Amino acid sequence: MPDFHDPSRLAALGHDWIAAWNARDLERVLAMYAEDAEMTSDRIPPLGFGASGTVLGKASLRAYWSAALAKLPELHFELIDLYVSPDSVVVFYQNERGKKICEYLRLDAEGKIRQGSANHLVH
């Protein structure tokens, strides 16, 4: 069985995550996530997907990200750096509006993203 938590595999996941978003391929993005994944971001409440800022489950992620993609036709992420730990990867990137973001992605035992958190710079 492959070691999904090997640093090189985690780095590859980070690169694949960026590539999937840049391709605007929502199904490719979702394939990286566990069925019971949760995502937290301060961008969730303004789109009407829960005041808590967290969405639960792949169906909710699909609905949220579909709405977000519809509002962001120019979406593009430029990878700055990747950071890994035994069970997670942080993808540090800049979006098409020049904003720098850290996306924390924690994996489950099967190598799927179980928990994600978009962390935005506070000025």
C-alpha positions as CSV (number, residue, x, y, z in Angstrom):
1,M,0.0,0.0,0.0
2,P,1.4,3.4,-0.9
3,D,2.4,5.8,1.8
4,F,0.1,8.7,1.1
5,H,1.8,10.8,3.8
6,D,5.3,10.7,2.2
7,P,6.5,14.3,1.7
8,S,6.9,13.9,-2.1
9,R,3.3,12.6,-2.4
10,L,2.0,15.5,-0.3
11,A,3.9,17.9,-2.5
12,A,2.5,16.3,-5.6
13,L,-1.0,16.6,-4.2
14,G,-0.3,20.4,-3.7
15,H,0.8,20.7,-7.3
16,D,-2.2,18.7,-8.5
17,W,-4.6,20.8,-6.4
18,I,-3.3,24.0,-8.0
19,A,-3.4,22.5,-11.5
20,A,-7.0,21.3,-11.0
21,W,-8.2,24.7,-9.9
22,N,-6.4,26.4,-12.8
23,A,-8.1,24.0,-15.2
24,R,-11.4,25.0,-13.6
25,D,-12.1,21.2,-13.3
26,L,-14.3,21.0,-10.3
27,E,-14.7,17.2,-10.5
28,R,-10.9,16.8,-10.6
29,V,-10.7,19.0,-7.5
30,L,-13.5,17.1,-5.7
31,A,-11.8,13.7,-6.5
32,M,-9.0,14.8,-4.1
33,Y,-11.5,15.1,-1.2
34,A,-13.0,12.5,1.1
35,E,-16.8,12.1,1.0
36,D,-17.1,13.5,4.5
37,A,-14.6,16.4,3.9
38,E,-15.1,19.7,5.6
39,M,-13.9,23.1,4.3
40,T,-13.6,26.3,6.3
41,S,-13.2,29.8,4.8
42,D,-14.3,33.3,5.5
43,R,-15.5,33.3,1.9
44,I,-18.3,30.7,2.6
45,P,-20.8,32.9,4.4
46,P,-21.0,35.7,1.8
47,L,-21.9,33.1,-0.8
48,G,-24.8,31.9,1.4
49,F,-23.3,28.5,2.4
50,G,-23.4,28.8,6.2
51,A,-22.8,31.5,8.7
52,S,-20.2,29.3,10.5
53,G,-17.8,29.4,7.5
54,T,-17.7,25.6,7.2
55,V,-19.3,23.3,4.7
56,L,-19.5,19.6,5.3
57,G,-19.5,16.8,2.7
58,K,-18.6,16.5,-0.9
59,A,-22.1,17.6,-2.1
60,S,-21.9,20.8,-0.2
61,L,-18.4,21.4,-1.4
62,R,-19.6,20.9,-5.0
63,A,-22.4,23.5,-4.5
64,Y,-20.2,26.0,-2.8
65,W,-17.3,25.8,-5.3
66,S,-19.7,25.8,-8.3
67,A,-21.1,29.1,-7.0
68,A,-17.7,30.5,-6.4
69,L,-16.3,29.5,-9.8
70,A,-19.4,31.1,-11.5
71,K,-18.4,34.4,-9.8
72,L,-14.7,34.1,-10.6
73,P,-14.3,33.6,-14.4
74,E,-10.7,34.7,-14.3
75,L,-9.7,32.4,-11.4
76,H,-6.0,31.5,-11.5
77,F,-3.7,30.4,-8.7
78,E,0.1,30.9,-8.9
79,L,2.0,28.5,-6.5
80,I,4.4,30.3,-4.2
81,D,5.4,27.4,-1.9
82,L,4.4,24.1,-0.4
83,Y,4.8,23.0,3.3
84,V,4.2,19.4,4.4
85,S,3.8,17.6,7.7
86,P,3.1,13.9,8.2
87,D,-0.6,14.3,7.5
88,S,-1.1,17.6,5.8
89,V,0.1,20.0,3.1
90,V,-0.1,23.8,3.1
91,V,-0.4,25.3,-0.4
92,F,0.8,28.9,-0.4
93,Y,-0.4,30.7,-3.5
94,Q,-1.4,34.0,-5.0
95,N,-4.8,34.3,-6.8
96,E,-5.6,36.3,-9.9
97,R,-6.3,39.4,-7.8
98,G,-2.9,39.4,-6.3
99,K,-4.1,38.1,-2.9
100,K,-1.8,35.6,-1.1
101,I,-3.6,32.7,0.6
102,C,-2.5,29.6,2.5
103,E,-4.7,26.5,2.0
104,Y,-4.3,24.0,4.8
105,L,-5.2,20.5,3.6
106,R,-5.3,17.6,6.1
107,L,-5.4,14.0,4.6
108,D,-7.0,10.9,5.8
109,A,-5.4,7.4,5.8
110,E,-6.4,6.9,2.2
111,G,-4.7,10.1,1.0
112,K,-7.9,12.0,0.5
113,I,-8.3,15.6,1.8
114,R,-10.4,15.3,5.0
115,Q,-10.2,18.9,6.2
116,G,-9.4,22.1,4.4
117,S,-9.0,25.6,5.6
118,A,-8.4,28.7,3.4
119,N,-6.3,31.2,5.4
120,H,-6.2,34.8,4.2
121,L,-3.8,37.5,5.1
122,V,-5.1,40.1,7.6
123,H,-4.0,43.7,7.0
